[in-house]
Protein backbone atom coordinates (compact mmCIF):
# COMPACT_ATOMS: atom_id res chain seq x y z
CA UNK A 1 0.00 0.00 0.00
CA UNK A 2 1.25 3.46 -0.90
CA UNK A 3 2.34 5.85 1.79
CA UNK A 4 -0.13 8.74 2.39
CA UNK A 5 2.51 11.25 1.29
CA UNK A 6 2.86 9.50 -2.04
CA UNK A 7 -0.83 9.44 -2.89
CA UNK A 8 -1.70 11.61 -5.87
CA UNK A 9 -4.97 13.46 -6.28
CA UNK A 10 -6.48 10.74 -8.50
CA UNK A 11 -5.64 8.00 -5.96
CA UNK A 12 -7.18 9.71 -2.93
CA UNK A 13 -10.37 8.03 -1.67
CA UNK A 14 -13.65 9.96 -1.68
CA UNK A 15 -13.90 12.14 1.44
CA UNK A 16 -16.42 14.75 2.42
CA UNK A 17 -18.14 16.85 -0.21
CA UNK A 18 -15.84 19.71 -1.22
CA UNK A 19 -18.83 21.94 -1.99
CA UNK A 20 -21.22 21.76 0.98
CA UNK A 21 -18.77 20.22 3.49
CA UNK A 22 -21.72 18.40 5.12
CA UNK A 23 -22.03 14.99 3.49
CA UNK A 24 -19.72 12.32 2.26
CA UNK A 25 -18.56 12.77 -1.31
CA UNK A 26 -20.14 10.33 -3.73
CA UNK A 27 -19.01 11.71 -7.10
CA UNK A 28 -15.70 12.88 -8.48
CA UNK A 29 -15.54 15.50 -11.21
CA UNK A 30 -13.76 14.05 -14.32
CA UNK A 31 -12.18 17.42 -15.06
CA UNK A 32 -10.87 18.72 -11.73
CA UNK A 33 -11.41 15.67 -9.46
CA UNK A 34 -13.45 17.67 -6.92
CA UNK A 35 -15.70 15.55 -4.69
CA UNK A 36 -19.43 16.22 -4.51
CA UNK A 37 -22.36 14.54 -2.85
CA UNK A 38 -25.38 15.43 -4.97
CA UNK A 39 -26.57 16.92 -8.24
CA UNK A 40 -27.09 20.29 -6.57
CA UNK A 41 -23.49 20.33 -5.37
CA UNK A 42 -22.28 19.34 -8.85
CA UNK A 43 -24.16 22.30 -10.37
CA UNK A 44 -22.94 24.65 -7.68
CA UNK A 45 -19.37 23.49 -8.25
CA UNK A 46 -19.62 24.27 -11.96
CA UNK A 47 -21.08 27.71 -11.26
CA UNK A 48 -18.41 28.63 -8.72
CA UNK A 49 -15.38 27.37 -10.62
CA UNK A 50 -16.57 27.47 -14.24
CA UNK A 51 -15.62 23.81 -14.60
CA UNK A 52 -17.01 22.00 -17.64
CA UNK A 53 -17.07 18.59 -16.02
CA UNK A 54 -15.45 17.08 -19.13
CA UNK A 55 -12.30 15.05 -18.75
CA UNK A 56 -9.19 16.51 -20.35
CA UNK A 57 -8.37 13.93 -23.01
CA UNK A 58 -4.98 15.49 -23.68
CA UNK A 59 -3.81 15.34 -20.09
CA UNK A 60 -0.53 13.56 -19.49
CA UNK A 61 -0.92 9.98 -18.28
CA UNK A 62 1.95 8.13 -16.68
CA UNK A 63 3.03 4.98 -18.47
CA UNK A 64 2.34 2.92 -15.36
CA UNK A 65 -1.32 3.99 -15.54
CA UNK A 66 -1.70 3.65 -19.32
CA UNK A 67 -4.12 0.75 -19.84
CA UNK A 68 -6.57 -0.43 -22.50
CA UNK A 69 -9.22 2.08 -21.46
CA UNK A 70 -6.75 4.94 -21.89
CA UNK A 71 -5.74 3.60 -25.31
CA UNK A 72 -9.37 3.41 -26.37
CA UNK A 73 -9.91 6.95 -25.10
CA UNK A 74 -7.01 8.23 -27.21
CA UNK A 75 -8.33 6.40 -30.25
CA UNK A 76 -11.80 7.92 -29.95
CA UNK A 77 -10.22 11.33 -29.40
CA UNK A 78 -8.44 11.06 -32.76
CA UNK A 79 -11.63 9.88 -34.43
CA UNK A 80 -13.55 12.83 -32.97
CA UNK A 81 -10.93 15.18 -34.38
CA UNK A 82 -11.31 13.66 -37.83
CA UNK A 83 -15.10 14.03 -37.68
CA UNK A 84 -14.79 17.69 -36.68
CA UNK A 85 -12.46 18.44 -39.59
CA UNK A 86 -14.73 16.63 -42.03
CA UNK A 87 -17.78 18.48 -40.70
CA UNK A 88 -16.09 21.85 -41.13
CA UNK A 89 -15.12 21.03 -44.70
CA UNK A 90 -18.67 20.00 -45.53
CA UNK A 91 -20.26 23.02 -43.88
CA UNK A 92 -17.99 25.52 -45.67
CA UNK A 93 -18.57 24.20 -49.17
CA UNK A 94 -20.05 26.98 -51.21
CA UNK A 95 -19.26 29.55 -48.51
CA UNK A 96 -15.53 29.99 -49.19
CA UNK A 97 -14.93 33.15 -51.24
CA UNK A 98 -13.92 32.46 -54.80
CA UNK A 99 -10.43 33.47 -55.82
CA UNK A 100 -11.66 34.52 -59.23
CA UNK A 101 -14.99 36.34 -59.83
CA UNK A 102 -16.38 33.69 -62.18
CA UNK A 103 -14.77 30.65 -60.57
CA UNK A 104 -17.31 27.88 -60.01
CA UNK A 105 -15.81 26.92 -56.67
CA UNK A 106 -12.54 26.99 -54.78
CA UNK A 107 -11.41 23.72 -56.38
CA UNK A 108 -12.11 24.68 -60.01
CA UNK A 109 -9.64 25.95 -62.57
CA UNK A 110 -8.39 29.54 -62.53
CA UNK A 111 -10.30 32.02 -64.63
CA UNK A 112 -7.76 32.18 -67.46
CA UNK A 113 -7.53 28.39 -67.76
CA UNK A 114 -11.32 28.13 -68.04
CA UNK A 115 -11.19 30.73 -70.82
CA UNK A 116 -8.47 28.75 -72.56
CA UNK A 117 -10.35 25.47 -72.30
CA UNK A 118 -13.54 27.06 -73.58
CA UNK A 119 -11.73 28.70 -76.52
CA UNK A 120 -10.22 25.31 -77.42
CA UNK A 121 -13.61 23.63 -77.15
CA UNK A 122 -15.10 26.14 -79.58
CA UNK A 123 -12.41 25.08 -82.03
CA UNK A 124 -13.38 21.43 -81.62
CA UNK A 125 -10.43 20.55 -79.36
CA UNK A 126 -10.93 18.80 -76.02
CA UNK A 127 -8.29 20.45 -73.83
CA UNK A 128 -7.64 18.90 -70.41
CA UNK A 129 -5.41 20.00 -67.56
CA UNK A 130 -3.42 18.04 -65.00
CA UNK A 131 -3.49 18.90 -61.27
CA UNK A 132 -0.99 21.36 -59.89
CA UNK A 133 2.34 19.73 -59.14
CA UNK A 134 2.66 17.83 -62.40
CA UNK A 135 5.59 18.81 -64.58
CA UNK A 136 3.48 19.26 -67.71
CA UNK A 137 1.11 21.58 -65.83
CA UNK A 138 4.02 23.64 -64.51
CA UNK A 139 5.80 24.21 -67.82
CA UNK A 140 2.73 24.64 -70.04
CA UNK A 141 2.81 28.08 -71.70
CA UNK A 142 -0.34 27.71 -73.82
CA UNK A 143 -2.36 30.94 -73.68
CA UNK A 144 -5.53 32.44 -75.10
CA UNK A 145 -4.87 36.04 -76.08
CA UNK A 146 -6.99 38.70 -77.72
CA UNK A 147 -5.98 40.78 -80.71
CA UNK A 148 -7.73 43.53 -82.63
CA UNK A 149 -8.99 42.53 -86.04
CA UNK A 150 -7.80 45.24 -88.48
CA UNK A 151 -10.80 44.60 -90.76
CA UNK A 152 -13.65 45.17 -88.31
CA UNK A 153 -11.85 46.41 -85.18
CA UNK A 154 -13.33 43.60 -83.04
CA UNK A 155 -11.38 41.82 -80.32
CA UNK A 156 -10.86 38.22 -81.34
CA UNK A 157 -9.30 35.37 -79.35
CA UNK A 158 -6.27 33.46 -80.57
CA UNK A 159 -4.61 30.47 -78.92
CA UNK A 160 -0.83 30.28 -78.90
CA UNK A 161 0.14 26.69 -78.20
CA UNK A 162 3.00 25.24 -76.21
CA UNK A 163 4.25 22.46 -78.51
CA UNK A 164 6.79 19.69 -78.02
CA UNK A 165 8.49 18.47 -81.18
CA UNK A 166 9.83 14.94 -80.74
CA UNK A 167 12.25 13.90 -83.47
CA UNK A 168 12.43 10.11 -83.48
CA UNK A 169 15.89 9.59 -84.89
CA UNK A 170 15.51 6.26 -86.69
CA UNK A 171 19.24 6.09 -87.41
CA UNK A 172 19.90 5.50 -83.72
CA UNK A 173 17.72 3.16 -81.69
CA UNK A 174 16.05 4.62 -78.61
CA UNK A 175 17.18 8.11 -79.63
CA UNK A 176 14.78 11.01 -79.17
CA UNK A 177 15.51 14.69 -79.69
CA UNK A 178 12.94 17.05 -78.19
CA UNK A 179 12.49 20.75 -78.94
CA UNK A 180 9.97 23.02 -77.23
CA UNK A 181 8.04 25.90 -78.77
CA UNK A 182 6.32 27.96 -76.08
CA UNK A 183 4.22 30.09 -78.42
CA UNK A 184 3.04 28.63 -81.73
CA UNK A 185 0.14 30.63 -83.27
CA UNK A 186 -2.83 28.41 -83.97
CA UNK A 187 -3.09 29.68 -87.56
CA UNK A 188 0.50 28.75 -88.43
CA UNK A 189 0.89 25.80 -90.79
CA UNK A 190 2.63 22.82 -89.25
CA UNK A 191 5.12 22.62 -92.11
CA UNK A 192 6.20 26.18 -91.37
CA UNK A 193 6.38 25.56 -87.61
CA UNK A 194 8.60 22.49 -87.87
CA UNK A 195 10.80 23.82 -90.67
CA UNK A 196 12.64 26.11 -88.22
CA UNK A 197 14.28 22.97 -86.82
CA UNK A 198 14.64 20.84 -89.94
CA UNK A 199 16.01 23.62 -92.16
CA UNK A 200 18.10 25.36 -89.50
CA UNK A 201 21.62 26.03 -90.79
CA UNK A 202 22.96 27.53 -87.58
CA UNK A 203 22.44 24.41 -85.51
CA UNK A 204 19.48 25.81 -83.59
CA UNK A 205 19.13 24.00 -80.30
CA UNK A 206 22.51 22.37 -80.84
CA UNK A 207 21.08 19.66 -83.09
CA UNK A 208 22.23 20.61 -86.61
CA UNK A 209 23.84 17.23 -87.22
CA UNK A 210 20.81 15.38 -85.87
CA UNK A 211 18.55 17.24 -88.31
CA UNK A 212 20.56 16.04 -91.32
CA UNK A 213 18.62 12.77 -91.12
CA UNK A 214 15.36 14.65 -91.74
CA UNK A 215 16.74 17.33 -94.06
CA UNK A 216 18.12 14.71 -96.42
CA UNK A 217 14.67 13.13 -96.70
CA UNK A 218 12.97 16.39 -97.68
CA UNK A 219 9.68 17.79 -96.39
CA UNK A 220 7.44 15.63 -98.63
CA UNK A 221 8.88 12.50 -97.01
CA UNK A 222 8.36 13.63 -93.41
CA UNK A 223 5.27 12.71 -91.38
CA UNK A 224 3.91 14.38 -88.25
CA UNK A 225 2.18 12.29 -85.58
CA UNK A 226 0.28 13.64 -82.58
CA UNK A 227 0.33 11.53 -79.41
CA UNK A 228 -3.20 10.32 -78.69
CA UNK A 229 -4.64 11.24 -75.30
CA UNK A 230 -7.82 10.32 -73.47
CA UNK A 231 -9.36 6.85 -73.95
CA UNK A 232 -6.91 6.10 -76.77
CA UNK A 233 -3.98 6.52 -74.35
CA UNK A 234 -4.43 2.94 -73.09
CA UNK A 235 -2.23 1.88 -75.99
CA UNK A 236 0.49 3.80 -77.79
CA UNK A 237 -1.40 5.45 -80.64
CA UNK A 238 -1.02 8.53 -82.79
CA UNK A 239 -3.03 10.86 -85.00
CA UNK A 240 -1.41 11.57 -88.36
CA UNK A 241 -1.40 15.31 -89.02
CA UNK A 242 -1.49 17.25 -92.26
CA UNK A 243 1.56 19.55 -92.48
CA UNK A 244 -0.17 21.74 -95.07
CA UNK A 245 -2.92 22.72 -92.60
CA UNK A 246 -2.75 25.01 -89.61
CA UNK A 247 -2.19 23.81 -86.07
CA UNK A 248 -5.78 24.80 -85.28
CA UNK A 249 -7.16 22.64 -88.09
CA UNK A 250 -5.00 19.67 -87.12
CA UNK A 251 -6.08 19.77 -83.46
CA UNK A 252 -9.78 19.74 -84.29
CA UNK A 253 -11.40 16.55 -83.05
CA UNK A 254 -8.42 15.69 -80.81
CA UNK A 255 -7.99 15.40 -77.05
CA UNK A 256 -5.02 17.36 -75.73
CA UNK A 257 -3.63 17.06 -72.20
CA UNK A 258 -1.91 20.38 -71.39
CA UNK A 259 -0.21 20.76 -74.78
CA UNK A 260 0.35 18.77 -77.99
CA UNK A 261 3.36 16.48 -78.37
CA UNK A 262 4.12 15.99 -82.06
CA UNK A 263 6.49 13.29 -83.30
CA UNK A 264 8.46 13.98 -86.47
CA UNK A 265 9.39 10.85 -88.44
CA UNK A 266 10.20 9.72 -91.95
CA UNK A 267 7.20 8.42 -93.87
CA UNK A 268 8.75 5.03 -94.54
CA UNK A 269 8.68 4.46 -90.75
CA UNK A 270 4.91 5.03 -90.46
CA UNK A 271 4.28 1.28 -90.36
CA UNK A 272 5.88 1.17 -86.88
CA UNK A 273 3.28 3.53 -85.40
CA UNK A 274 -0.32 2.70 -84.54
CA UNK A 275 -2.44 5.41 -86.11
CA UNK A 276 -6.00 6.50 -85.30
CA UNK A 277 -8.51 7.71 -87.83
CA UNK A 278 -9.92 11.03 -86.59
CA UNK A 279 -13.56 11.94 -87.07
CA UNK A 280 -13.97 15.70 -87.02
CA UNK A 281 -16.84 16.88 -84.78
CA UNK A 282 -19.62 19.16 -85.93
CA UNK A 283 -18.75 22.53 -84.41
CA UNK A 284 -22.41 23.54 -84.31
CA UNK A 285 -23.09 20.57 -82.05
CA UNK A 286 -20.03 21.31 -79.90
CA UNK A 287 -21.15 24.88 -79.32
CA UNK A 288 -24.79 24.01 -78.67
CA UNK A 289 -23.83 21.57 -75.94
CA UNK A 290 -21.98 24.41 -74.21
CA UNK A 291 -25.13 26.54 -73.77
CA UNK A 292 -24.53 28.69 -76.84
CA UNK A 293 -27.29 31.10 -77.79
CA UNK A 294 -28.21 32.44 -81.21
CA UNK A 295 -27.88 36.22 -81.45
CA UNK A 296 -30.10 38.42 -83.55
CA UNK A 297 -27.32 38.92 -86.11
CA UNK A 298 -27.22 35.23 -86.94
CA UNK A 299 -23.81 34.63 -85.40
CA UNK A 300 -23.34 32.37 -82.44
CA UNK A 301 -22.50 34.35 -79.34
CA UNK A 302 -21.24 32.71 -76.20
CA UNK A 303 -20.42 34.15 -72.79
CA UNK A 304 -18.59 31.76 -70.52
CA UNK A 305 -16.72 32.65 -67.36
CA UNK A 306 -16.20 36.23 -68.45
CA UNK A 307 -14.79 35.30 -71.87
CA UNK A 308 -17.07 36.70 -74.57
CA UNK A 309 -16.56 35.36 -78.07
CA UNK A 310 -18.42 35.61 -81.34
CA UNK A 311 -18.05 32.46 -83.39
CA UNK A 312 -18.54 32.74 -87.15
CA UNK A 313 -20.89 30.31 -88.80
CA UNK A 314 -19.30 26.98 -89.70
CA UNK A 315 -20.64 26.68 -93.24
CA UNK A 316 -17.13 26.41 -94.64
CA UNK A 317 -16.51 30.14 -95.03
CA UNK A 318 -13.89 30.12 -92.26
CA UNK A 319 -10.37 29.46 -93.46
CA UNK A 320 -7.92 27.70 -91.25
N, C-alpha and C positions, 0 to 999 in steps of 0.2 A: 504494500500500500504506500502511496506517495506521501511524503511529508507535507503538512499543511502549508509550509512556506513555498513548496514547489507546485502547489495547485494553481493552474491558470484559471482564467475567468470562465472558460467553457466547461471546466471540470468540476467547478464548485456546485455542491448540491443545492436544490431549491431551498431558500430560507424564507423569511417573512416577505410580504409584498413590499416592493420598493416604492410603491405609490401611496398607499393608504397607511402602511406601517401597522396594520391591525390584524391582518389574517396571514395565514401561511401562503406563500407563493405557490401557485399551481401551473402557471404558464411562464415560458421564457421567450422573450422577443427574439426572433431570428436575426434581426439587424443589430441590436445593441446589447442583447442578452440580459435585459432588465427583467426582474421577476414581477409578476402581477398575479392577482388572485381572482379577478373577475373581468367580465367584458367592460364594465364601467371603468375599471382601473386601466385596462388596455387603451380605451379611448382617451382617458385623461392623460395617460403617458404620451400618446401621440400628439395631443394638443400642447402639452407643456414643452416637449423636446423637439417637436417637428419630425419625429421619427416616422419613416414610411412603413416599418414592419416587414420589409422585404430583405431577405438575406443577400449580402454582398457576394455575388458569384465570382468576383475577381479577387476576393480576399486571399491572402497567402495562407496555404495549408501546409503544415509540416509533413515531411515524407512519412513519418511514423504514423500519421493519422490519415494518410491518403489511402482510401479503400475503394471498393467497387461503387459505392453510392456517390463518392466524390467524383469518380471517373464519369459516371453517368450524368452527373450534374454538369460537368464541363462539356460533355458532348451535346447535351441539350442547349447549353448556352451558345455554343457555336452554331447550332441549327437555328436558334432564335435570331441570331445575328444575320444569317443568310436570308431568313424570311423577311426581316426588316428591310434589308437592302433590296430584295426583289419587289417588295411592296412599294418602296419609294420609286423604283424605276417604272413600275406599272402606273402609279398615280400621276407621274410627271409627264407621261407620254402625251404629246399634243400641247403641253403647257410650256415647254422649254422654248425660249425665243429663237426664232430662226436666224441663222447667220446671214443668209441672203434674203432679200425681200420676197422673192418668189420661190424660195426653197420649200419643197413639199413637207419635209420634216428634217430634224437634226441629222438623220442618218443618210439623207439623199445626197445626190451629187451637187457640187458647187454650181452656181448660176451659169458660169461660162461653159462648163462641161455639158450642162443640159442644153444650152444653145447649140453647142457643137454637135451633140448627138441628134438633135432635132434637124439641124441643117443637113446632116448626112442622111437622115431618114428621108427627107424630102427629095434627095437625089437617088433614092433607091438603095442606099447602103446601110446595112445594119451594123452600127458602130457600138462596140461594147468596151467597158472600162474595167480594169482590175482594181482590187482594193489598194488603198495606200500602203506602201511598204514594198510593193513589188517593183523590181527594177524597170520593167517596161512602163509602168505607170509613172515612175520618177523621171525617166529621160524623155518621155513623149512630148514633142514640141508641136503637135498638130493644133492648129488654131482656126477659128472662124472669125474672119475680119470683114469689115465693111469698107466699100470703096464707092466713090461717086461716079455714076455712069455719065460719061460726057455727052451722051446723046439726049437723055431725058432729065439728067440732074438728080435722079433717084439714088438713094443709098441701097446698094445691093450686097448681099453676103457672098464671100468667097472663102473656100476652105484651102488652107495651105497645109499640105500633109507632111508629116514626118515619115520618111521612107527609108527602109533598109534594103540595100542592094547586095545580094549574096551571089558572088561569082563562084560557081562550082567548077573549079579547075580540074577538068577531066584528065589532064596530062599528069596529074599527081593525085593518087588515091587519098581520100580523106582530107583533101585540101580545100579550104573555104576562105575566100577573101571577102570581107564585109566592108562596105562603105555606107555612110549615113548621110542622108540629106535631111536637114531639119525644116526646110521650107520649100516644098515643091508645089507650085500653083496647080490647082485642080484642072485647069484648062490646058496645061502643057502636055504635048504629046509624049508618050513614053519613049519613043525613039530619040527624041530630043533630050529628054531627061537623062537617059542612060549613056548617051554619046559622050557626055563630058568625061566619063571614065574610060570608055573604050577607045576614043580618039585622042585622049590626052597625050601630048608630046612632051610635056614637062614632067612626066612622072607624078601626076597629082595623086596624093595619098601615098606616095612611095611605092607604087605598084605598076610602074611603066612596063617592066619586063613581064609581069604576070598578065597584063592586058594584051600582050602580043598574041596569045593563044586565041583571043576573041577577035582582035583586029585582023588577023590573017584570014579568019573565016568570012569577014564581011558582014554588014548588018542584015542582009537578006537571009543569012544562014544562022542567025541568032534568035533564040526563043526566050520569052519571058514567062515565068510561072509564078503565080501568087499562091503562097501557102494557104491552104484551106483551114478555116476556123469553124467553131460551132460544132454541130453534130458530125460533120465530116472529119473532125480532128481525131476521131477514134483510130483512124488509120492515116498513114502519111499520104496525103493527096494534094493535088494542086489544080488551080484554075489556069488555063492557058490564056494569056492576054494578047491583045492586038497592039503592036507597037505603033501603028499608024493612027490610033485613036488616043484621045486625051486620058489622063489619069481618072478623071471623073467618069467618063464613059466606061472605062475598064472596071471600075469598082462597083458599078451598078449591078444589083442582084447578088452581091457578095457580103459575107460577114467578116468584119474586121475587128480584131481585138487590139485596142490601143492604136496601132498603126500597121500599114501593110509591109510585109516582108516579101520582096520579089527576088526570085532566083533567076540568074542569067546563065543560060546554057547554050551549047550548040544544038542545032535542030536534030542532028543525027544521034543525039543522046536522049531524045524525047521518049524513046521506048522504055527507058529505065525509070520513068516517073509515071505514077498513077494520076491520070487527069480526070477532072470532073466536068461534065457538060453543064453549063450555067444557063438557067432559064431566067430571062430578064423579067422583073415584076412590072405590072401595070402601075405607073406612077399615080394615076387617078385613084386607084384602089388604095395605094399606100397612104396618100394624103387624106382620103376620106376616113380611113380607120383612125387617124390622128385628130379627129374632131375638126376637120377643115370646114369652112363655111364659104358659100358662093357669094361673092360681092356683086353689087349692082352693075359693075363694069364688065362682068363676065370672067374676070380673072379669079383665081383661087387665092384668098387671103387667109393667112393663119397667124394667130397670136399665141405664142407658147412661151411661158416663163419669161416674159419681157422681151422676147426676140420676135419682132414683127417682120414677116417676109411677104412678098407678093410673088407667087409662083406662076410663070407663064403657062399657057395651055400646052398640053403634051401631044399635040396633033402632028408633031414632026417638024414644026417650024423652028424649034430650038436646035441650035448647032452645038455640038460638043467641042 
